[in-house]
Amino acid sequence: MLVQGLAKTEFSMREWGILVYLEQHGQATASELADVLMVTRTLISRNTWRLIQDNLIQSQVNPNDRRIVRLL
């Protein structure tokens, strides 16, 4: 049923997982999402890029450490 519902959207299960996690937790890093969803950071980056482009999530660089990017 879930897969059929996702087929009607253009989101993958991983993208839905990212959206649900961020909705429940407010924010996360790519590393945190990769750990939770048990995938590589590269896959998370690909999926979050699309969500950012669609204005569904935002990225925020830590001003004190530009290596840390929070996804909101």
Gaussian input, Z-matrix of N, CA and C with variables (Angstrom, degrees):
# hf/3-21g

backbone

0 1
 N
 C     1     B1
 C     2     B2     1     A1
 N     3     B3     2     A2     1     D1
 C     4     B4     3     A3     2     D2
 C     5     B5     4     A4     3     D3
 N     6     B6     5     A5     4     D4
 C     7     B7     6     A6     5     D5
 C     8     B8     7     A7     6     D6
 N     9     B9     8     A8     7     D7
 C    10    B10     9     A9     8     D8
 C    11    B11    10    A10     9     D9
 N    12    B12    11    A11    10    D10
 C    13    B13    12    A12    11    D11
 C    14    B14    13    A13    12    D12
 N    15    B15    14    A14    13    D13
 C    16    B16    15    A15    14    D14
 C    17    B17    16    A16    15    D15
 N    18    B18    17    A17    16    D16
 C    19    B19    18    A18    17    D17
 C    20    B20    19    A19    18    D18
 N    21    B21    20    A20    19    D19
 C    22    B22    21    A21    20    D20
 C    23    B23    22    A22    21    D21
 N    24    B24    23    A23    22    D22
 C    25    B25    24    A24    23    D23
 C    26    B26    25    A25    24    D24
 N    27    B27    26    A26    25    D25
 C    28    B28    27    A27    26    D26
 C    29    B29    28    A28    27    D27
 N    30    B30    29    A29    28    D28
 C    31    B31    30    A30    29    D29
 C    32    B32    31    A31    30    D30
 N    33    B33    32    A32    31    D31
 C    34    B34    33    A33    32    D32
 C    35    B35    34    A34    33    D33
 N    36    B36    35    A35    34    D34
 C    37    B37    36    A36    35    D35
 C    38    B38    37    A37    36    D36
 N    39    B39    38    A38    37    D37
 C    40    B40    39    A39    38    D38
 C    41    B41    40    A40    39    D39
 N    42    B42    41    A41    40    D40
 C    43    B43    42    A42    41    D41
 C    44    B44    43    A43    42    D42
 N    45    B45    44    A44    43    D43
 C    46    B46    45    A45    44    D44
 C    47    B47    46    A46    45    D45
 N    48    B48    47    A47    46    D46
 C    49    B49    48    A48    47    D47
 C    50    B50    49    A49    48    D48
 N    51    B51    50    A50    49    D49
 C    52    B52    51    A51    50    D50
 C    53    B53    52    A52    51    D51
 N    54    B54    53    A53    52    D52
 C    55    B55    54    A54    53    D53
 C    56    B56    55    A55    54    D54
 N    57    B57    56    A56    55    D55
 C    58    B58    57    A57    56    D56
 C    59    B59    58    A58    57    D57
 N    60    B60    59    A59    58    D58
 C    61    B61    60    A60    59    D59
 C    62    B62    61    A61    60    D60
 N    63    B63    62    A62    61    D61
 C    64    B64    63    A63    62    D62
 C    65    B65    64    A64    63    D63
 N    66    B66    65    A65    64    D64
 C    67    B67    66    A66    65    D65
 C    68    B68    67    A67    66    D66
 N    69    B69    68    A68    67    D67
 C    70    B70    69    A69    68    D68
 C    71    B71    70    A70    69    D69
 N    72    B72    71    A71    70    D70
 C    73    B73    72    A72    71    D71
 C    74    B74    73    A73    72    D72
 N    75    B75    74    A74    73    D73
 C    76    B76    75    A75    74    D74
 C    77    B77    76    A76    75    D75
 N    78    B78    77    A77    76    D76
 C    79    B79    78    A78    77    D77
 C    80    B80    79    A79    78    D78
 N    81    B81    80    A80    79    D79
 C    82    B82    81    A81    80    D80
 C    83    B83    82    A82    81    D81
 N    84    B84    83    A83    82    D82
 C    85    B85    84    A84    83    D83
 C    86    B86    85    A85    84    D84
 N    87    B87    86    A86    85    D85
 C    88    B88    87    A87    86    D86
 C    89    B89    88    A88    87    D87
 N    90    B90    89    A89    88    D88
 C    91    B91    90    A90    89    D89
 C    92    B92    91    A91    90    D90
 N    93    B93    92    A92    91    D91
 C    94    B94    93    A93    92    D92
 C    95    B95    94    A94    93    D93
 N    96    B96    95    A95    94    D94
 C    97    B97    96    A96    95    D95
 C    98    B98    97    A97    96    D96
 N    99    B99    98    A98    97    D97
 C   100   B100    99    A99    98    D98
 C   101   B101   100   A100    99    D99
 N   102   B102   101   A101   100   D100
 C   103   B103   102   A102   101   D101
 C   104   B104   103   A103   102   D102
 N   105   B105   104   A104   103   D103
 C   106   B106   105   A105   104   D104
 C   107   B107   106   A106   105   D105
 N   108   B108   107   A107   106   D106
 C   109   B109   108   A108   107   D107
 C   110   B110   109   A109   108   D108
 N   111   B111   110   A110   109   D109
 C   112   B112   111   A111   110   D110
 C   113   B113   112   A112   111   D111
 N   114   B114   113   A113   112   D112
 C   115   B115   114   A114   113   D113
 C   116   B116   115   A115   114   D114
 N   117   B117   116   A116   115   D115
 C   118   B118   117   A117   116   D116
 C   119   B119   118   A118   117   D117
 N   120   B120   119   A119   118   D118
 C   121   B121   120   A120   119   D119
 C   122   B122   121   A121   120   D120
 N   123   B123   122   A122   121   D121
 C   124   B124   123   A123   122   D122
 C   125   B125   124   A124   123   D123
 N   126   B126   125   A125   124   D124
 C   127   B127   126   A126   125   D125
 C   128   B128   127   A127   126   D126
 N   129   B129   128   A128   127   D127
 C   130   B130   129   A129   128   D128
 C   131   B131   130   A130   129   D129
 N   132   B132   131   A131   130   D130
 C   133   B133   132   A132   131   D131
 C   134   B134   133   A133   132   D132
 N   135   B135   134   A134   133   D133
 C   136   B136   135   A135   134   D134
 C   137   B137   136   A136   135   D135
 N   138   B138   137   A137   136   D136
 C   139   B139   138   A138   137   D137
 C   140   B140   139   A139   138   D138
 N   141   B141   140   A140   139   D139
 C   142   B142   141   A141   140   D140
 C   143   B143   142   A142   141   D141
 N   144   B144   143   A143   142   D142
 C   145   B145   144   A144   143   D143
 C   146   B146   145   A145   144   D144
 N   147   B147   146   A146   145   D145
 C   148   B148   147   A147   146   D146
 C   149   B149   148   A148   147   D147
 N   150   B150   149   A149   148   D148
 C   151   B151   150   A150   149   D149
 C   152   B152   151   A151   150   D150
 N   153   B153   152   A152   151   D151
 C   154   B154   153   A153   152   D152
 C   155   B155   154   A154   153   D153
 N   156   B156   155   A155   154   D154
 C   157   B157   156   A156   155   D155
 C   158   B158   157   A157   156   D156
 N   159   B159   158   A158   157   D157
 C   160   B160   159   A159   158   D158
 C   161   B161   160   A160   159   D159
 N   162   B162   161   A161   160   D160
 C   163   B163   162   A162   161   D161
 C   164   B164   163   A163   162   D162
 N   165   B165   164   A164   163   D163
 C   166   B166   165   A165   164   D164
 C   167   B167   166   A166   165   D165
 N   168   B168   167   A167   166   D166
 C   169   B169   168   A168   167   D167
 C   170   B170   169   A169   168   D168
 N   171   B171   170   A170   169   D169
 C   172   B172   171   A171   170   D170
 C   173   B173   172   A172   171   D171
 N   174   B174   173   A173   172   D172
 C   175   B175   174   A174   173   D173
 C   176   B176   175   A175   174   D174
 N   177   B177   176   A176   175   D175
 C   178   B178   177   A177   176   D176
 C   179   B179   178   A178   177   D177
 N   180   B180   179   A179   178   D178
 C   181   B181   180   A180   179   D179
 C   182   B182   181   A181   180   D180
 N   183   B183   182   A182   181   D181
 C   184   B184   183   A183   182   D182
 C   185   B185   184   A184   183   D183
 N   186   B186   185   A185   184   D184
 C   187   B187   186   A186   185   D185
 C   188   B188   187   A187   186   D186
 N   189   B189   188   A188   187   D187
 C   190   B190   189   A189   188   D188
 C   191   B191   190   A190   189   D189
 N   192   B192   191   A191   190   D190
 C   193   B193   192   A192   191   D191
 C   194   B194   193   A193   192   D192
 N   195   B195   194   A194   193   D193
 C   196   B196   195   A195   194   D194
 C   197   B197   196   A196   195   D195
 N   198   B198   197   A197   196   D196
 C   199   B199   198   A198   197   D197
 C   200   B200   199   A199   198   D198
 N   201   B201   200   A200   199   D199
 C   202   B202   201   A201   200   D200
 C   203   B203   202   A202   201   D201
 N   204   B204   203   A203   202   D202
 C   205   B205   204   A204   203   D203
 C   206   B206   205   A205   204   D204
 N   207   B207   206   A206   205   D205
 C   208   B208   207   A207   206   D206
 C   209   B209   208   A208   207   D207
 N   210   B210   209   A209   208   D208
 C   211   B211   210   A210   209   D209
 C   212   B212   211   A211   210   D210
 N   213   B213   212   A212   211   D211
 C   214   B214   213   A213   212   D212
 C   215   B215   214   A214   213   D213

   B1=1.4465
   B2=1.5335
   B3=1.3414
   B4=1.4563
   B5=1.5254
   B6=1.3015
   B7=1.4670
   B8=1.5213
   B9=1.3176
   B10=1.4630
   B11=1.5265
   B12=1.3143
   B13=1.4612
   B14=1.5221
   B15=1.3346
   B16=1.4569
   B17=1.5240
   B18=1.3152
   B19=1.4638
   B20=1.5238
   B21=1.3228
   B22=1.4630
   B23=1.5253
   B24=1.3299
   B25=1.4582
   B26=1.5260
   B27=1.2960
   B28=1.4511
   B29=1.5301
   B30=1.3254
   B31=1.4523
   B32=1.5214
   B33=1.3213
   B34=1.4628
   B35=1.5249
   B36=1.3191
   B37=1.4700
   B38=1.5265
   B39=1.3283
   B40=1.4600
   B41=1.5335
   B42=1.3308
   B43=1.4612
   B44=1.5249
   B45=1.3251
   B46=1.4729
   B47=1.5192
   B48=1.3278
   B49=1.4645
   B50=1.5191
   B51=1.3193
   B52=1.4622
   B53=1.5284
   B54=1.3233
   B55=1.4681
   B56=1.5292
   B57=1.3172
   B58=1.4697
   B59=1.5212
   B60=1.3304
   B61=1.4626
   B62=1.5283
   B63=1.3354
   B64=1.4600
   B65=1.5208
   B66=1.3149
   B67=1.4692
   B68=1.5306
   B69=1.3165
   B70=1.4622
   B71=1.5291
   B72=1.3450
   B73=1.4567
   B74=1.5290
   B75=1.3127
   B76=1.4587
   B77=1.5111
   B78=1.3239
   B79=1.4521
   B80=1.5155
   B81=1.3299
   B82=1.4619
   B83=1.5186
   B84=1.3114
   B85=1.4609
   B86=1.5235
   B87=1.3091
   B88=1.4690
   B89=1.5212
   B90=1.3157
   B91=1.4684
   B92=1.5245
   B93=1.3243
   B94=1.4680
   B95=1.5265
   B96=1.3301
   B97=1.4646
   B98=1.5232
   B99=1.3223
   B100=1.4649
   B101=1.5269
   B102=1.3238
   B103=1.4701
   B104=1.5226
   B105=1.3191
   B106=1.4646
   B107=1.5286
   B108=1.3431
   B109=1.4657
   B110=1.5295
   B111=1.3356
   B112=1.4688
   B113=1.5247
   B114=1.3385
   B115=1.4593
   B116=1.5269
   B117=1.3199
   B118=1.4564
   B119=1.5230
   B120=1.3169
   B121=1.4609
   B122=1.5266
   B123=1.3326
   B124=1.4604
   B125=1.5212
   B126=1.3255
   B127=1.4673
   B128=1.5241
   B129=1.3235
   B130=1.4670
   B131=1.5234
   B132=1.3237
   B133=1.4652
   B134=1.5210
   B135=1.3084
   B136=1.4692
   B137=1.5235
   B138=1.3247
   B139=1.4652
   B140=1.5227
   B141=1.3209
   B142=1.4571
   B143=1.5266
   B144=1.3278
   B145=1.4642
   B146=1.5290
   B147=1.3116
   B148=1.4692
   B149=1.5292
   B150=1.3208
   B151=1.4655
   B152=1.5252
   B153=1.3266
   B154=1.4663
   B155=1.5251
   B156=1.3254
   B157=1.4695
   B158=1.5281
   B159=1.3295
   B160=1.4663
   B161=1.5350
   B162=1.3460
   B163=1.4702
   B164=1.5252
   B165=1.3187
   B166=1.4630
   B167=1.5219
   B168=1.3277
   B169=1.4601
   B170=1.5260
   B171=1.3330
   B172=1.4566
   B173=1.5100
   B174=1.3223
   B175=1.4591
   B176=1.5189
   B177=1.3155
   B178=1.4546
   B179=1.5184
   B180=1.3299
   B181=1.4622
   B182=1.5192
   B183=1.3174
   B184=1.4603
   B185=1.5283
   B186=1.3447
   B187=1.4608
   B188=1.5321
   B189=1.3297
   B190=1.4644
   B191=1.5224
   B192=1.3289
   B193=1.4717
   B194=1.5293
   B195=1.3148
   B196=1.4757
   B197=1.5136
   B198=1.3263
   B199=1.4715
   B200=1.5269
   B201=1.3118
   B202=1.4618
   B203=1.5301
   B204=1.3233
   B205=1.4687
   B206=1.5172
   B207=1.3131
   B208=1.4685
   B209=1.5224
   B210=1.3059
   B211=1.4587
   B212=1.5086
   B213=1.3181
   B214=1.4698
   B215=1.4963
   A1=110.80
   A2=117.27
   A3=120.63
   A4=110.72
   A5=116.86
   A6=120.73
   A7=110.22
   A8=117.66
   A9=120.71
   A10=110.86
   A11=116.48
   A12=120.65
   A13=111.65
   A14=116.01
   A15=119.93
   A16=111.47
   A17=116.82
   A18=120.58
   A19=111.01
   A20=117.03
   A21=120.93
   A22=111.72
   A23=116.85
   A24=121.45
   A25=107.14
   A26=115.45
   A27=118.77
   A28=110.98
   A29=117.38
   A30=121.46
   A31=111.25
   A32=115.17
   A33=120.15
   A34=108.49
   A35=116.30
   A36=119.62
   A37=110.17
   A38=117.19
   A39=120.17
   A40=110.45
   A41=117.27
   A42=119.85
   A43=111.13
   A44=116.68
   A45=119.91
   A46=109.86
   A47=116.47
   A48=120.29
   A49=111.56
   A50=116.62
   A51=121.22
   A52=110.17
   A53=116.26
   A54=120.35
   A55=111.42
   A56=116.97
   A57=120.64
   A58=110.50
   A59=117.35
   A60=120.49
   A61=110.97
   A62=116.38
   A63=119.57
   A64=111.68
   A65=117.53
   A66=120.64
   A67=110.49
   A68=116.72
   A69=120.78
   A70=113.15
   A71=117.11
   A72=120.80
   A73=114.23
   A74=117.41
   A75=120.39
   A76=114.89
   A77=117.30
   A78=121.09
   A79=110.10
   A80=115.81
   A81=121.13
   A82=108.57
   A83=116.07
   A84=120.51
   A85=108.59
   A86=116.13
   A87=120.28
   A88=110.03
   A89=117.28
   A90=120.68
   A91=111.55
   A92=116.66
   A93=120.33
   A94=110.27
   A95=116.80
   A96=120.07
   A97=111.01
   A98=116.74
   A99=120.44
   A100=110.59
   A101=116.72
   A102=120.50
   A103=111.43
   A104=116.37
   A105=121.30
   A106=111.31
   A107=116.21
   A108=120.66
   A109=113.06
   A110=115.89
   A111=123.09
   A112=112.77
   A113=115.24
   A114=122.58
   A115=108.03
   A116=116.62
   A117=120.28
   A118=111.27
   A119=115.40
   A120=119.78
   A121=111.08
   A122=116.47
   A123=120.14
   A124=110.89
   A125=117.23
   A126=120.44
   A127=111.41
   A128=116.39
   A129=119.99
   A130=109.49
   A131=117.51
   A132=120.59
   A133=111.66
   A134=116.90
   A135=120.23
   A136=111.38
   A137=115.47
   A138=119.73
   A139=112.36
   A140=117.46
   A141=119.11
   A142=111.14
   A143=118.41
   A144=121.01
   A145=110.03
   A146=116.61
   A147=120.45
   A148=111.15
   A149=116.62
   A150=120.44
   A151=111.26
   A152=116.60
   A153=120.75
   A154=109.56
   A155=117.00
   A156=120.97
   A157=111.71
   A158=116.64
   A159=121.66
   A160=112.34
   A161=116.68
   A162=123.00
   A163=113.22
   A164=116.87
   A165=120.80
   A166=111.66
   A167=115.86
   A168=121.01
   A169=107.15
   A170=115.71
   A171=122.00
   A172=109.21
   A173=115.73
   A174=119.91
   A175=108.33
   A176=115.58
   A177=121.34
   A178=108.59
   A179=116.56
   A180=121.85
   A181=108.78
   A182=116.23
   A183=121.74
   A184=108.05
   A185=118.77
   A186=120.29
   A187=113.47
   A188=117.11
   A189=121.25
   A190=113.15
   A191=116.74
   A192=121.15
   A193=106.89
   A194=116.57
   A195=121.69
   A196=112.70
   A197=118.26
   A198=119.93
   A199=111.15
   A200=117.55
   A201=122.44
   A202=109.68
   A203=115.28
   A204=121.63
   A205=107.22
   A206=116.18
   A207=121.91
   A208=108.27
   A209=116.11
   A210=122.34
   A211=107.21
   A212=116.47
   A213=121.98
   A214=109.51
   D1=-45.52
   D2=179.01
   D3=-61.89
   D4=-44.55
   D5=-179.54
   D6=-62.00
   D7=-40.17
   D8=177.35
   D9=-64.65
   D10=-39.74
   D11=177.40
   D12=-64.73
   D13=-40.68
   D14=178.18
   D15=-67.11
   D16=-31.67
   D17=179.89
   D18=-62.77
   D19=-27.08
   D20=179.41
   D21=-77.39
   D22=-16.16
   D23=175.20
   D24=-105.57
   D25=177.73
   D26=177.22
   D27=-104.02
   D28=14.75
   D29=-179.29
   D30=-93.41
   D31=144.81
   D32=173.67
   D33=-84.89
   D34=168.11
   D35=177.35
   D36=-62.60
   D37=-35.38
   D38=178.82
   D39=-65.65
   D40=-42.53
   D41=178.13
   D42=-62.62
   D43=-40.80
   D44=175.22
   D45=-62.01
   D46=-40.91
   D47=179.07
   D48=-60.64
   D49=-41.71
   D50=177.65
   D51=-62.57
   D52=-48.35
   D53=-179.34
   D54=-60.69
   D55=-44.34
   D56=-179.66
   D57=-64.53
   D58=-44.63
   D59=-179.85
   D60=-60.64
   D61=-46.32
   D62=-179.78
   D63=-66.47
   D64=-34.53
   D65=176.40
   D66=-64.03
   D67=-40.51
   D68=-177.70
   D69=-77.94
   D70=-34.14
   D71=-173.43
   D72=-109.31
   D73=-10.14
   D74=176.47
   D75=87.60
   D76=-44.14
   D77=-179.52
   D78=-161.55
   D79=163.59
   D80=178.47
   D81=-168.63
   D82=159.77
   D83=171.01
   D84=-90.73
   D85=166.24
   D86=176.52
   D87=-60.78
   D88=-37.71
   D89=178.91
   D90=-63.41
   D91=-42.30
   D92=178.30
   D93=-62.70
   D94=-44.73
   D95=178.88
   D96=-63.59
   D97=-40.99
   D98=179.29
   D99=-61.01
   D100=-42.16
   D101=178.62
   D102=-64.43
   D103=-46.42
   D104=-177.77
   D105=-64.68
   D106=-44.11
   D107=-176.29
   D108=-89.23
   D109=-1.71
   D110=177.17
   D111=56.61
   D112=49.61
   D113=175.34
   D114=-135.83
   D115=176.45
   D116=179.47
   D117=-80.10
   D118=159.50
   D119=175.96
   D120=-63.29
   D121=-30.57
   D122=177.94
   D123=-60.66
   D124=-45.17
   D125=178.36
   D126=-64.61
   D127=-39.49
   D128=177.78
   D129=-63.03
   D130=-42.84
   D131=179.53
   D132=-61.08
   D133=-42.60
   D134=177.86
   D135=-61.24
   D136=-46.14
   D137=-177.60
   D138=-70.38
   D139=-40.18
   D140=-179.21
   D141=-70.60
   D142=-31.40
   D143=177.56
   D144=-56.62
   D145=-46.24
   D146=179.27
   D147=-63.05
   D148=-42.89
   D149=-179.78
   D150=-65.76
   D151=-35.50
   D152=176.06
   D153=-66.90
   D154=-44.60
   D155=179.66
   D156=-61.47
   D157=-33.18
   D158=178.50
   D159=-84.56
   D160=5.51
   D161=-179.68
   D162=59.07
   D163=31.90
   D164=177.55
   D165=-92.45
   D166=-27.03
   D167=175.25
   D168=-137.76
   D169=167.63
   D170=177.82
   D171=-127.93
   D172=154.87
   D173=172.66
   D174=-112.33
   D175=145.08
   D176=-177.60
   D177=-135.61
   D178=118.84
   D179=-179.67
   D180=-82.35
   D181=134.83
   D182=176.32
   D183=-69.64
   D184=120.25
   D185=-177.00
   D186=-65.45
   D187=-23.25
   D188=179.87
   D189=-86.72
   D190=-21.70
   D191=179.91
   D192=-149.06
   D193=95.00
   D194=-173.65
   D195=-65.04
   D196=-8.48
   D197=176.35
   D198=-75.84
   D199=-19.53
   D200=-177.34
   D201=-96.05
   D202=119.53
   D203=178.48
   D204=-120.56
   D205=121.96
   D206=177.18
   D207=-94.32
   D208=139.10
   D209=174.86
   D210=-102.55
   D211=131.19
   D212=-176.71
   D213=-121.61

